[in-house]
Amino acid sequence: MSAALKVAVIGGGVTGLTAAYRLKKAGATVQLFEASDRVGGPVQSVRDGEWLVEAGPNSLQENSADLTTLITELNLDDHRATAQLIAKNRYILKGGQPVAAPASPPALLSSKLFSLGAKLRIFRELLQRPRVRSADVSLADFVGSHFGDELVDYGLNPFVSGIYAGDPTQLSARHSFPSLWKIEQETGSIIRGQIKAAQAKRAAGAPSGPPPIISFDEGLGLLPQALATAIGEKDIGLNTRIKALIPGERWGVVWNRGGDTQVEEFDRVVLTLPAKPLAELTIGSRGERPLAELADIIYPSVSSLFLGYRRDQVQHPLDGFGVLMPQTEHRQVLGVLFSSSLFAGRAPADHVALTVMLGGVHRPDLGQADQATLLEVAQRELAEILGVSGDPVYQQLNQWPRAIPQYNLGYGQYLQAIKSCEQAHPGLLIGGQVRDGISLTNCISAGQRLAERITAGD
């Protein structure tokens, strides 16, 4: 790649930051544009005395060499925080009580979460043969065909609520969990495929066991902060709105900041925006909006209510990551993270921190309700589920009106629209949560790939 290549990166979330950082490190001239007054999107951490609040994601799965390398390059190794041993359990509510999800075959045999019939169905899944489906199916139907309805209700449903705030009967199996779709085609059995993948990792010298769950001593917000520092303040334009992109031998980027509109030319343009701004973006000299159909992508609203209590106010041992709520349990919250159990330094001594997640596709009203309403709901649920008594000694609310894109059935049409837009406009690259997966790890990988495409001559 020529060191003279000039690239506009539009969108200052983790994907855009990662792409800009990698491009600048490769020698490109980079300008990052962000419409808000700060970078990082929902990845924000707030230190308030001895309380540490995550506005968005609470943890990061360190599951790739690229991520590990990035942490080292950003000088964050000494700030890495690994999930505490006390956070060993993953609880799922059943019959109104938190039940630890089995983490191994022996634990499955003794687990109270599933019936004997469901356990036998899980072991019979090992006998399934490869299949090629002629059409996409819902995630619920996909998993149900392997493991049965009980595992869908008490395994898949709460997991999807915790990850997507979504509905597994609407999510696309092919697009929301492409790795499972591929395993079914190649191996047949999801369990056998995952065992095979684990064996391949060990053979390649990778550590055995699940990837570590990590954060940083001052929260995940350190990551976008470190990326922004490495990029440099002069190359990041905050409070900047893109008005139009003009294709040509070089791309014209029309942007506005403080009422002042400017046009600047670039060799490449990278878009890492959510669906709505992508849909509204003018690409062309005649007001064309080639990504307009992305406006139909569903984004449920989510509320994240951080609550601090004295330890003696909570009966549950909080010896886990948190507790998720299957829809069949008819609770009003999506789940509760045991924030102070997950990582150290999240609460004062003799206190605990709980993050209550509300809203999602089934309760959009709670995704945008006022704090008093949310606190009333949370207090009632916490009392019944975890034995919490009295009022919190600390609270902070973060809300995301458009939180997570739902990779629902038919999502392939949106991915095709993105691909077609790129093909029709050489020099334009699009990536991020709307295309490459919703997790923070997915977003980092998406930024890495966008940069690699440019450095490889795309």
TORKOL-4160 file (C-alpha; in steps of 0.2 Angstrom, whole numbers, padded with zeros to 4 digits, m for minus):
458
<pt num="1" X="0000" Y="0000" Z="0000"/>
<pt num="2" X="0006" Y="0017" Z="m0005"/>
<pt num="3" X="0010" Y="0028" Z="0011"/>
<pt num="4" X="0001" Y="0042" Z="0002"/>
<pt num="5" X="m0016" Y="0033" Z="0002"/>
<pt num="6" X="m0029" Y="0044" Z="0010"/>
<pt num="7" X="m0043" Y="0036" Z="0019"/>
<pt num="8" X="m0059" Y="0042" Z="0027"/>
<pt num="9" X="m0066" Y="0031" Z="0041"/>
<pt num="10" X="m0084" Y="0036" Z="0045"/>
<pt num="11" X="m0090" Y="0030" Z="0062"/>
<pt num="12" X="m0080" Y="0031" Z="0078"/>
<pt num="13" X="m0086" Y="0015" Z="0086"/>
<pt num="14" X="m0074" Y="0001" Z="0090"/>
<pt num="15" X="m0075" Y="m0005" Z="0072"/>
<pt num="16" X="m0070" Y="0012" Z="0065"/>
<pt num="17" X="m0057" Y="0015" Z="0078"/>
<pt num="18" X="m0049" Y="m0002" Z="0075"/>
<pt num="19" X="m0049" Y="0001" Z="0056"/>
<pt num="20" X="m0042" Y="0018" Z="0057"/>
<pt num="21" X="m0028" Y="0012" Z="0069"/>
<pt num="22" X="m0023" Y="m0002" Z="0058"/>
<pt num="23" X="m0023" Y="0009" Z="0042"/>
<pt num="24" X="m0013" Y="0023" Z="0051"/>
<pt num="25" X="0000" Y="0009" Z="0057"/>
<pt num="26" X="0001" Y="0003" Z="0039"/>
<pt num="27" X="0006" Y="0020" Z="0033"/>
<pt num="28" X="m0010" Y="0028" Z="0027"/>
<pt num="29" X="m0016" Y="0045" Z="0030"/>
<pt num="30" X="m0032" Y="0043" Z="0040"/>
<pt num="31" X="m0046" Y="0055" Z="0045"/>
<pt num="32" X="m0060" Y="0047" Z="0056"/>
<pt num="33" X="m0077" Y="0056" Z="0057"/>
<pt num="34" X="m0089" Y="0054" Z="0072"/>
<pt num="35" X="m0106" Y="0062" Z="0074"/>
<pt num="36" X="m0106" Y="0062" Z="0093"/>
<pt num="37" X="m0094" Y="0071" Z="0105"/>
<pt num="38" X="m0085" Y="0055" Z="0109"/>
<pt num="39" X="m0078" Y="0039" Z="0101"/>
<pt num="40" X="m0082" Y="0021" Z="0107"/>
<pt num="41" X="m0101" Y="0020" Z="0104"/>
<pt num="42" X="m0109" Y="0011" Z="0118"/>
<pt num="43" X="m0092" Y="0005" Z="0125"/>
<pt num="44" X="m0090" Y="0018" Z="0139"/>
<pt num="45" X="m0084" Y="0015" Z="0157"/>
<pt num="46" X="m0088" Y="0028" Z="0171"/>
<pt num="47" X="m0078" Y="0028" Z="0187"/>
<pt num="48" X="m0088" Y="0036" Z="0201"/>
<pt num="49" X="m0078" Y="0034" Z="0217"/>
<pt num="50" X="m0077" Y="0016" Z="0221"/>
<pt num="51" X="m0091" Y="0011" Z="0208"/>
<pt num="52" X="m0086" Y="0007" Z="0190"/>
<pt num="53" X="m0101" Y="0007" Z="0178"/>
<pt num="54" X="m0101" Y="0000" Z="0161"/>
<pt num="55" X="m0113" Y="0009" Z="0150"/>
<pt num="56" X="m0113" Y="m0005" Z="0137"/>
<pt num="57" X="m0104" Y="m0021" Z="0135"/>
<pt num="58" X="m0097" Y="m0028" Z="0152"/>
<pt num="59" X="m0084" Y="m0040" Z="0146"/>
<pt num="60" X="m0074" Y="m0046" Z="0131"/>
<pt num="61" X="m0070" Y="m0063" Z="0125"/>
<pt num="62" X="m0051" Y="m0065" Z="0121"/>
<pt num="63" X="m0053" Y="m0077" Z="0107"/>
<pt num="64" X="m0041" Y="m0072" Z="0094"/>
<pt num="65" X="m0022" Y="m0069" Z="0091"/>
<pt num="66" X="m0027" Y="m0052" Z="0083"/>
<pt num="67" X="m0036" Y="m0046" Z="0099"/>
<pt num="68" X="m0021" Y="m0051" Z="0110"/>
<pt num="69" X="m0009" Y="m0042" Z="0099"/>
<pt num="70" X="m0020" Y="m0027" Z="0098"/>
<pt num="71" X="m0020" Y="m0026" Z="0118"/>
<pt num="72" X="m0002" Y="m0028" Z="0118"/>
<pt num="73" X="0001" Y="m0014" Z="0105"/>
<pt num="74" X="m0010" Y="m0002" Z="0114"/>
<pt num="75" X="0000" Y="m0005" Z="0130"/>
<pt num="76" X="m0015" Y="m0012" Z="0139"/>
<pt num="77" X="m0007" Y="m0029" Z="0145"/>
<pt num="78" X="m0004" Y="m0022" Z="0163"/>
<pt num="79" X="m0022" Y="m0016" Z="0163"/>
<pt num="80" X="m0030" Y="m0032" Z="0158"/>
<pt num="81" X="m0043" Y="m0039" Z="0171"/>
<pt num="82" X="m0048" Y="m0057" Z="0170"/>
<pt num="83" X="m0064" Y="m0064" Z="0176"/>
<pt num="84" X="m0063" Y="m0069" Z="0194"/>
<pt num="85" X="m0065" Y="m0087" Z="0200"/>
<pt num="86" X="m0081" Y="m0083" Z="0209"/>
<pt num="87" X="m0089" Y="m0079" Z="0193"/>
<pt num="88" X="m0088" Y="m0098" Z="0188"/>
<pt num="89" X="m0107" Y="m0101" Z="0186"/>
<pt num="90" X="m0119" Y="m0096" Z="0173"/>
<pt num="91" X="m0137" Y="m0095" Z="0181"/>
<pt num="92" X="m0153" Y="m0098" Z="0172"/>
<pt num="93" X="m0170" Y="m0095" Z="0180"/>
<pt num="94" X="m0181" Y="m0110" Z="0181"/>
<pt num="95" X="m0196" Y="m0111" Z="0192"/>
<pt num="96" X="m0192" Y="m0094" Z="0199"/>
<pt num="97" X="m0175" Y="m0100" Z="0205"/>
<pt num="98" X="m0158" Y="m0097" Z="0198"/>
<pt num="99" X="m0151" Y="m0114" Z="0192"/>
<pt num="100" X="m0132" Y="m0116" Z="0187"/>
<pt num="101" X="m0131" Y="m0121" Z="0169"/>
<pt num="102" X="m0120" Y="m0136" Z="0166"/>
<pt num="103" X="m0103" Y="m0132" Z="0160"/>
<pt num="104" X="m0097" Y="m0150" Z="0157"/>
<pt num="105" X="m0104" Y="m0168" Z="0152"/>
<pt num="106" X="m0103" Y="m0174" Z="0171"/>
<pt num="107" X="m0112" Y="m0158" Z="0176"/>
<pt num="108" X="m0125" Y="m0160" Z="0163"/>
<pt num="109" X="m0130" Y="m0177" Z="0170"/>
<pt num="110" X="m0133" Y="m0170" Z="0188"/>
<pt num="111" X="m0140" Y="m0154" Z="0182"/>
<pt num="112" X="m0158" Y="m0149" Z="0188"/>
<pt num="113" X="m0160" Y="m0137" Z="0173"/>
<pt num="114" X="m0165" Y="m0151" Z="0161"/>
<pt num="115" X="m0176" Y="m0167" Z="0162"/>
<pt num="116" X="m0169" Y="m0184" Z="0159"/>
<pt num="117" X="m0177" Y="m0184" Z="0142"/>
<pt num="118" X="m0169" Y="m0168" Z="0137"/>
<pt num="119" X="m0152" Y="m0174" Z="0143"/>
<pt num="120" X="m0154" Y="m0190" Z="0133"/>
<pt num="121" X="m0158" Y="m0179" Z="0117"/>
<pt num="122" X="m0142" Y="m0169" Z="0120"/>
<pt num="123" X="m0131" Y="m0185" Z="0120"/>
<pt num="124" X="m0141" Y="m0192" Z="0105"/>
<pt num="125" X="m0137" Y="m0176" Z="0095"/>
<pt num="126" X="m0119" Y="m0184" Z="0093"/>
<pt num="127" X="m0126" Y="m0196" Z="0080"/>
<pt num="128" X="m0133" Y="m0183" Z="0068"/>
<pt num="129" X="m0126" Y="m0183" Z="0051"/>
<pt num="130" X="m0121" Y="m0168" Z="0040"/>
<pt num="131" X="m0136" Y="m0159" Z="0031"/>
<pt num="132" X="m0137" Y="m0145" Z="0019"/>
<pt num="133" X="m0153" Y="m0135" Z="0021"/>
<pt num="134" X="m0161" Y="m0128" Z="0006"/>
<pt num="135" X="m0167" Y="m0113" Z="0015"/>
<pt num="136" X="m0163" Y="m0103" Z="0031"/>
<pt num="137" X="m0173" Y="m0107" Z="0047"/>
<pt num="138" X="m0176" Y="m0098" Z="0063"/>
<pt num="139" X="m0163" Y="m0101" Z="0076"/>
<pt num="140" X="m0176" Y="m0109" Z="0087"/>
<pt num="141" X="m0180" Y="m0122" Z="0074"/>
<pt num="142" X="m0162" Y="m0125" Z="0070"/>
<pt num="143" X="m0157" Y="m0128" Z="0088"/>
<pt num="144" X="m0173" Y="m0138" Z="0092"/>
<pt num="145" X="m0170" Y="m0150" Z="0077"/>
<pt num="146" X="m0154" Y="m0155" Z="0086"/>
<pt num="147" X="m0158" Y="m0154" Z="0104"/>
<pt num="148" X="m0177" Y="m0152" Z="0106"/>
<pt num="149" X="m0189" Y="m0139" Z="0113"/>
<pt num="150" X="m0183" Y="m0140" Z="0131"/>
<pt num="151" X="m0166" Y="m0134" Z="0127"/>
<pt num="152" X="m0173" Y="m0121" Z="0116"/>
<pt num="153" X="m0183" Y="m0114" Z="0131"/>
<pt num="154" X="m0170" Y="m0115" Z="0145"/>
<pt num="155" X="m0154" Y="m0115" Z="0135"/>
<pt num="156" X="m0156" Y="m0105" Z="0119"/>
<pt num="157" X="m0169" Y="m0093" Z="0123"/>
<pt num="158" X="m0161" Y="m0085" Z="0138"/>
<pt num="159" X="m0144" Y="m0085" Z="0129"/>
<pt num="160" X="m0152" Y="m0075" Z="0115"/>
<pt num="161" X="m0160" Y="m0063" Z="0127"/>
<pt num="162" X="m0143" Y="m0060" Z="0135"/>
<pt num="163" X="m0134" Y="m0058" Z="0118"/>
<pt num="164" X="m0146" Y="m0051" Z="0106"/>
<pt num="165" X="m0161" Y="m0045" Z="0117"/>
<pt num="166" X="m0170" Y="m0054" Z="0104"/>
<pt num="167" X="m0182" Y="m0068" Z="0099"/>
<pt num="168" X="m0174" Y="m0085" Z="0093"/>
<pt num="169" X="m0190" Y="m0089" Z="0084"/>
<pt num="170" X="m0186" Y="m0073" Z="0073"/>
<pt num="171" X="m0167" Y="m0074" Z="0072"/>
<pt num="172" X="m0159" Y="m0082" Z="0057"/>
<pt num="173" X="m0149" Y="m0097" Z="0061"/>
<pt num="174" X="m0138" Y="m0094" Z="0046"/>
<pt num="175" X="m0134" Y="m0076" Z="0049"/>
<pt num="176" X="m0135" Y="m0074" Z="0068"/>
<pt num="177" X="m0124" Y="m0090" Z="0072"/>
<pt num="178" X="m0115" Y="m0094" Z="0056"/>
<pt num="179" X="m0102" Y="m0105" Z="0064"/>
<pt num="180" X="m0116" Y="m0117" Z="0070"/>
<pt num="181" X="m0124" Y="m0117" Z="0052"/>
<pt num="182" X="m0107" Y="m0122" Z="0045"/>
<pt num="183" X="m0104" Y="m0135" Z="0058"/>
<pt num="184" X="m0121" Y="m0143" Z="0054"/>
<pt num="185" X="m0116" Y="m0143" Z="0035"/>
<pt num="186" X="m0099" Y="m0151" Z="0038"/>
<pt num="187" X="m0101" Y="m0162" Z="0053"/>
<pt num="188" X="m0120" Y="m0164" Z="0057"/>
<pt num="189" X="m0118" Y="m0164" Z="0075"/>
<pt num="190" X="m0115" Y="m0147" Z="0084"/>
<pt num="191" X="m0107" Y="m0155" Z="0099"/>
<pt num="192" X="m0096" Y="m0166" Z="0088"/>
<pt num="193" X="m0091" Y="m0151" Z="0077"/>
<pt num="194" X="m0087" Y="m0141" Z="0093"/>
<pt num="195" X="m0076" Y="m0155" Z="0099"/>
<pt num="196" X="m0067" Y="m0156" Z="0083"/>
<pt num="197" X="m0064" Y="m0138" Z="0083"/>
<pt num="198" X="m0057" Y="m0139" Z="0101"/>
<pt num="199" X="m0045" Y="m0153" Z="0095"/>
<pt num="200" X="m0039" Y="m0143" Z="0080"/>
<pt num="201" X="m0035" Y="m0128" Z="0092"/>
<pt num="202" X="m0025" Y="m0139" Z="0104"/>
<pt num="203" X="m0016" Y="m0147" Z="0089"/>
<pt num="204" X="m0011" Y="m0129" Z="0083"/>
<pt num="205" X="m0004" Y="m0125" Z="0101"/>
<pt num="206" X="m0018" Y="m0114" Z="0106"/>
<pt num="207" X="m0023" Y="m0115" Z="0125"/>
<pt num="208" X="m0036" Y="m0128" Z="0129"/>
<pt num="209" X="m0053" Y="m0123" Z="0137"/>
<pt num="210" X="m0064" Y="m0108" Z="0133"/>
<pt num="211" X="m0057" Y="m0092" Z="0129"/>
<pt num="212" X="m0054" Y="m0080" Z="0144"/>
<pt num="213" X="m0067" Y="m0067" Z="0148"/>
<pt num="214" X="m0058" Y="m0051" Z="0151"/>
<pt num="215" X="m0060" Y="m0032" Z="0154"/>
<pt num="216" X="m0048" Y="m0019" Z="0160"/>
<pt num="217" X="m0045" Y="m0012" Z="0177"/>
<pt num="218" X="m0055" Y="0004" Z="0173"/>
<pt num="219" X="m0067" Y="m0005" Z="0162"/>
<pt num="220" X="m0069" Y="m0009" Z="0143"/>
<pt num="221" X="m0069" Y="0010" Z="0139"/>
<pt num="222" X="m0050" Y="0009" Z="0140"/>
<pt num="223" X="m0050" Y="0001" Z="0124"/>
<pt num="224" X="m0058" Y="0014" Z="0113"/>
<pt num="225" X="m0048" Y="0027" Z="0123"/>
<pt num="226" X="m0032" Y="0019" Z="0119"/>
<pt num="227" X="m0036" Y="0017" Z="0101"/>
<pt num="228" X="m0041" Y="0035" Z="0100"/>
<pt num="229" X="m0024" Y="0040" Z="0108"/>
<pt num="230" X="m0015" Y="0030" Z="0096"/>
<pt num="231" X="m0024" Y="0037" Z="0081"/>
<pt num="232" X="m0021" Y="0055" Z="0087"/>
<pt num="233" X="m0033" Y="0069" Z="0091"/>
<pt num="234" X="m0029" Y="0079" Z="0075"/>
<pt num="235" X="m0035" Y="0064" Z="0065"/>
<pt num="236" X="m0052" Y="0062" Z="0074"/>
<pt num="237" X="m0066" Y="0074" Z="0070"/>
<pt num="238" X="m0079" Y="0073" Z="0083"/>
<pt num="239" X="m0097" Y="0082" Z="0081"/>
<pt num="240" X="m0095" Y="0079" Z="0063"/>
<pt num="241" X="m0109" Y="0074" Z="0052"/>
<pt num="242" X="m0107" Y="0067" Z="0034"/>
<pt num="243" X="m0119" Y="0075" Z="0022"/>
<pt num="244" X="m0115" Y="0065" Z="0006"/>
<pt num="245" X="m0102" Y="0054" Z="m0002"/>
<pt num="246" X="m0097" Y="0059" Z="m0020"/>
<pt num="247" X="m0089" Y="0044" Z="m0030"/>
<pt num="248" X="m0076" Y="0048" Z="m0043"/>
<pt num="249" X="m0058" Y="0045" Z="m0046"/>
<pt num="250" X="m0056" Y="0051" Z="m0029"/>
<pt num="251" X="m0070" Y="0051" Z="m0016"/>
<pt num="252" X="m0078" Y="0068" Z="m0011"/>
<pt num="253" X="m0084" Y="0068" Z="0007"/>
<pt num="254" X="m0096" Y="0082" Z="0011"/>
<pt num="255" X="m0096" Y="0085" Z="0030"/>
<pt num="256" X="m0103" Y="0097" Z="0042"/>
<pt num="257" X="m0096" Y="0103" Z="0059"/>
<pt num="258" X="m0103" Y="0117" Z="0069"/>
<pt num="259" X="m0113" Y="0124" Z="0054"/>
<pt num="260" X="m0098" Y="0124" Z="0043"/>
<pt num="261" X="m0099" Y="0112" Z="0028"/>
<pt num="262" X="m0083" Y="0106" Z="0019"/>
<pt num="263" X="m0078" Y="0095" Z="0005"/>
<pt num="264" X="m0063" Y="0084" Z="0006"/>
<pt num="265" X="m0056" Y="0071" Z="m0006"/>
<pt num="266" X="m0050" Y="0053" Z="m0001"/>
<pt num="267" X="m0044" Y="0038" Z="m0010"/>
<pt num="268" X="m0054" Y="0026" Z="0000"/>
<pt num="269" X="m0070" Y="0028" Z="0011"/>
<pt num="270" X="m0074" Y="0016" Z="0025"/>
<pt num="271" X="m0091" Y="0015" Z="0033"/>
<pt num="272" X="m0094" Y="0008" Z="0050"/>
<pt num="273" X="m0110" Y="0016" Z="0054"/>
<pt num="274" X="m0126" Y="0008" Z="0061"/>
<pt num="275" X="m0140" Y="0003" Z="0049"/>
<pt num="276" X="m0151" Y="0019" Z="0051"/>
<pt num="277" X="m0137" Y="0032" Z="0046"/>
<pt num="278" X="m0131" Y="0020" Z="0033"/>
<pt num="279" X="m0149" Y="0020" Z="0026"/>
<pt num="280" X="m0150" Y="0039" Z="0026"/>
<pt num="281" X="m0133" Y="0042" Z="0018"/>
<pt num="282" X="m0132" Y="0050" Z="0001"/>
<pt num="283" X="m0120" Y="0041" Z="m0010"/>
<pt num="284" X="m0119" Y="0050" Z="m0027"/>
<pt num="285" X="m0122" Y="0067" Z="m0035"/>
<pt num="286" X="m0141" Y="0065" Z="m0037"/>
<pt num="287" X="m0146" Y="0061" Z="m0019"/>
<pt num="288" X="m0145" Y="0042" Z="m0021"/>
<pt num="289" X="m0147" Y="0031" Z="m0006"/>
<pt num="290" X="m0142" Y="0014" Z="m0011"/>
<pt num="291" X="m0143" Y="0007" Z="0007"/>
<pt num="292" X="m0160" Y="0014" Z="0011"/>
<pt num="293" X="m0168" Y="m0003" Z="0014"/>
<pt num="294" X="m0156" Y="m0005" Z="0029"/>
<pt num="295" X="m0169" Y="0006" Z="0038"/>
<pt num="296" X="m0180" Y="m0009" Z="0040"/>
<pt num="297" X="m0167" Y="m0018" Z="0051"/>
<pt num="298" X="m0175" Y="m0020" Z="0069"/>
<pt num="299" X="m0165" Y="m0013" Z="0083"/>
<pt num="300" X="m0174" Y="m0015" Z="0100"/>
<pt num="301" X="m0171" Y="m0003" Z="0114"/>
<pt num="302" X="m0162" Y="m0009" Z="0130"/>
<pt num="303" X="m0160" Y="m0001" Z="0147"/>
<pt num="304" X="m0145" Y="m0005" Z="0158"/>
<pt num="305" X="m0148" Y="m0001" Z="0176"/>
<pt num="306" X="m0133" Y="m0002" Z="0187"/>
<pt num="307" X="m0137" Y="m0005" Z="0206"/>
<pt num="308" X="m0126" Y="m0005" Z="0221"/>
<pt num="309" X="m0130" Y="m0013" Z="0237"/>
<pt num="310" X="m0122" Y="m0018" Z="0254"/>
<pt num="311" X="m0117" Y="m0036" Z="0253"/>
<pt num="312" X="m0129" Y="m0040" Z="0268"/>
<pt num="313" X="m0144" Y="m0034" Z="0257"/>
<pt num="314" X="m0142" Y="m0049" Z="0245"/>
<pt num="315" X="m0145" Y="m0066" Z="0250"/>
<pt num="316" X="m0139" Y="m0075" Z="0234"/>
<pt num="317" X="m0120" Y="m0079" Z="0235"/>
<pt num="318" X="m0118" Y="m0071" Z="0218"/>
<pt num="319" X="m0105" Y="m0084" Z="0213"/>
<pt num="320" X="m0107" Y="m0082" Z="0195"/>
<pt num="321" X="m0107" Y="m0071" Z="0179"/>
<pt num="322" X="m0126" Y="m0068" Z="0182"/>
<pt num="323" X="m0143" Y="m0075" Z="0179"/>
<pt num="324" X="m0153" Y="m0075" Z="0162"/>
<pt num="325" X="m0172" Y="m0076" Z="0161"/>
<pt num="326" X="m0180" Y="m0088" Z="0149"/>
<pt num="327" X="m0196" Y="m0080" Z="0141"/>
<pt num="328" X="m0206" Y="m0095" Z="0147"/>
<pt num="329" X="m0203" Y="m0089" Z="0165"/>
<pt num="330" X="m0212" Y="m0073" Z="0161"/>
<pt num="331" X="m0200" Y="m0061" Z="0170"/>
<pt num="332" X="m0199" Y="m0042" Z="0166"/>
<pt num="333" X="m0180" Y="m0041" Z="0165"/>
<pt num="334" X="m0169" Y="m0049" Z="0152"/>
<pt num="335" X="m0155" Y="m0054" Z="0165"/>
<pt num="336" X="m0144" Y="m0048" Z="0179"/>
<pt num="337" X="m0126" Y="m0047" Z="0178"/>
<pt num="338" X="m0116" Y="m0049" Z="0194"/>
<pt num="339" X="m0104" Y="m0035" Z="0190"/>
<pt num="340" X="m0094" Y="m0035" Z="0206"/>
<pt num="341" X="m0092" Y="m0054" Z="0205"/>
<pt num="342" X="m0086" Y="m0054" Z="0187"/>
<pt num="343" X="m0072" Y="m0042" Z="0189"/>
<pt num="344" X="m0063" Y="m0034" Z="0204"/>
<pt num="345" X="m0064" Y="m0015" Z="0207"/>
<pt num="346" X="m0082" Y="m0013" Z="0203"/>
<pt num="347" X="m0089" Y="m0009" Z="0220"/>
<pt num="348" X="m0083" Y="m0003" Z="0237"/>
<pt num="349" X="m0078" Y="m0016" Z="0251"/>
<pt num="350" X="m0093" Y="m0025" Z="0258"/>
<pt num="351" X="m0104" Y="m0020" Z="0244"/>
<pt num="352" X="m0110" Y="m0028" Z="0227"/>
<pt num="353" X="m0114" Y="m0021" Z="0210"/>
<pt num="354" X="m0128" Y="m0029" Z="0200"/>
<pt num="355" X="m0132" Y="m0023" Z="0182"/>
<pt num="356" X="m0150" Y="m0026" Z="0177"/>
<pt num="357" X="m0154" Y="m0027" Z="0159"/>
<pt num="358" X="m0172" Y="m0023" Z="0153"/>
<pt num="359" X="m0181" Y="m0020" Z="0136"/>
<pt num="360" X="m0177" Y="m0030" Z="0121"/>
<pt num="361" X="m0189" Y="m0036" Z="0107"/>
<pt num="362" X="m0202" Y="m0042" Z="0120"/>
<pt num="363" X="m0202" Y="m0027" Z="0131"/>
<pt num="364" X="m0198" Y="m0012" Z="0121"/>
<pt num="365" X="m0207" Y="m0001" Z="0134"/>
<pt num="366" X="m0194" Y="m0005" Z="0147"/>
<pt num="367" X="m0180" Y="m0001" Z="0135"/>
<pt num="368" X="m0185" Y="0017" Z="0136"/>
<pt num="369" X="m0194" Y="0019" Z="0152"/>
<pt num="370" X="m0189" Y="0032" Z="0165"/>
<pt num="371" X="m0177" Y="0028" Z="0179"/>
<pt num="372" X="m0191" Y="0027" Z="0193"/>
<pt num="373" X="m0201" Y="0015" Z="0183"/>
<pt num="374" X="m0186" Y="0004" Z="0179"/>
<pt num="375" X="m0180" Y="0004" Z="0197"/>
<pt num="376" X="m0197" Y="m0002" Z="0203"/>
<pt num="377" X="m0197" Y="m0016" Z="0191"/>
<pt num="378" X="m0179" Y="m0021" Z="0195"/>
<pt num="379" X="m0182" Y="m0020" Z="0214"/>
<pt num="380" X="m0197" Y="m0032" Z="0213"/>
<pt num="381" X="m0188" Y="m0044" Z="0202"/>
<pt num="382" X="m0172" Y="m0044" Z="0212"/>
<pt num="383" X="m0181" Y="m0047" Z="0228"/>
<pt num="384" X="m0189" Y="m0062" Z="0221"/>
<pt num="385" X="m0175" Y="m0070" Z="0211"/>
<pt num="386" X="m0159" Y="m0065" Z="0222"/>
<pt num="387" X="m0167" Y="m0061" Z="0239"/>
<pt num="388" X="m0162" Y="m0042" Z="0238"/>
<pt num="389" X="m0169" Y="m0031" Z="0251"/>
<pt num="390" X="m0170" Y="m0013" Z="0254"/>
<pt num="391" X="m0166" Y="0001" Z="0242"/>
<pt num="392" X="m0149" Y="0002" Z="0232"/>
<pt num="393" X="m0136" Y="0013" Z="0239"/>
<pt num="394" X="m0130" Y="0018" Z="0222"/>
<pt num="395" X="m0138" Y="0018" Z="0205"/>
<pt num="396" X="m0135" Y="0024" Z="0187"/>
<pt num="397" X="m0145" Y="0021" Z="0171"/>
<pt num="398" X="m0139" Y="0020" Z="0153"/>
<pt num="399" X="m0151" Y="0018" Z="0139"/>
<pt num="400" X="m0149" Y="0013" Z="0121"/>
<pt num="401" X="m0164" Y="0017" Z="0110"/>
<pt num="402" X="m0157" Y="0007" Z="0096"/>
<pt num="403" X="m0146" Y="m0006" Z="0104"/>
<pt num="404" X="m0143" Y="m0021" Z="0094"/>
<pt num="405" X="m0147" Y="m0026" Z="0076"/>
<pt num="406" X="m0158" Y="m0041" Z="0075"/>
<pt num="407" X="m0151" Y="m0054" Z="0062"/>
<pt num="408" X="m0169" Y="m0060" Z="0059"/>
<pt num="409" X="m0175" Y="m0071" Z="0045"/>
<pt num="410" X="m0172" Y="m0063" Z="0028"/>
<pt num="411" X="m0157" Y="m0054" Z="0034"/>
<pt num="412" X="m0148" Y="m0060" Z="0019"/>
<pt num="413" X="m0156" Y="m0046" Z="0009"/>
<pt num="414" X="m0148" Y="m0033" Z="0019"/>
<pt num="415" X="m0131" Y="m0041" Z="0018"/>
<pt num="416" X="m0133" Y="m0042" Z="m0001"/>
<pt num="417" X="m0138" Y="m0023" Z="m0002"/>
<pt num="418" X="m0121" Y="m0019" Z="0007"/>
<pt num="419" X="m0111" Y="m0030" Z="m0005"/>
<pt num="420" X="m0120" Y="m0023" Z="m0020"/>
<pt num="421" X="m0116" Y="m0005" Z="m0014"/>
<pt num="422" X="m0098" Y="m0009" Z="m0012"/>
<pt num="423" X="m0097" Y="m0018" Z="m0030"/>
<pt num="424" X="m0106" Y="m0003" Z="m0038"/>
<pt num="425" X="m0094" Y="0010" Z="m0029"/>
<pt num="426" X="m0075" Y="0005" Z="m0030"/>
<pt num="427" X="m0066" Y="0012" Z="m0016"/>
<pt num="428" X="m0080" Y="0011" Z="m0004"/>
<pt num="429" X="m0079" Y="m0002" Z="0010"/>
<pt num="430" X="m0093" Y="m0006" Z="0023"/>
<pt num="431" X="m0092" Y="m0016" Z="0039"/>
<pt num="432" X="m0096" Y="m0017" Z="0058"/>
<pt num="433" X="m0110" Y="m0023" Z="0068"/>
<pt num="434" X="m0123" Y="m0022" Z="0055"/>
<pt num="435" X="m0113" Y="m0034" Z="0044"/>
<pt num="436" X="m0100" Y="m0044" Z="0053"/>
<pt num="437" X="m0108" Y="m0049" Z="0070"/>
<pt num="438" X="m0114" Y="m0040" Z="0085"/>
<pt num="439" X="m0101" Y="m0044" Z="0099"/>
<pt num="440" X="m0087" Y="m0032" Z="0103"/>
<pt num="441" X="m0075" Y="m0046" Z="0097"/>
<pt num="442" X="m0084" Y="m0046" Z="0081"/>
<pt num="443" X="m0082" Y="m0027" Z="0079"/>
<pt num="444" X="m0064" Y="m0027" Z="0082"/>
<pt num="445" X="m0061" Y="m0041" Z="0069"/>
<pt num="446" X="m0072" Y="m0031" Z="0057"/>
<pt num="447" X="m0061" Y="m0016" Z="0059"/>
<pt num="448" X="m0045" Y="m0027" Z="0056"/>
<pt num="449" X="m0053" Y="m0035" Z="0040"/>
<pt num="450" X="m0058" Y="m0018" Z="0033"/>
<pt num="451" X="m0040" Y="m0012" Z="0035"/>
<pt num="452" X="m0033" Y="m0028" Z="0028"/>
<pt num="453" X="m0044" Y="m0026" Z="0013"/>
<pt num="454" X="m0037" Y="m0008" Z="0009"/>
<pt num="455" X="m0019" Y="m0013" Z="0013"/>
<pt num="456" X="m0021" Y="m0028" Z="0001"/>
<pt num="457" X="m0027" Y="m0017" Z="m0013"/>
<pt num="458" X="m0046" Y="m0019" Z="m0012"/>
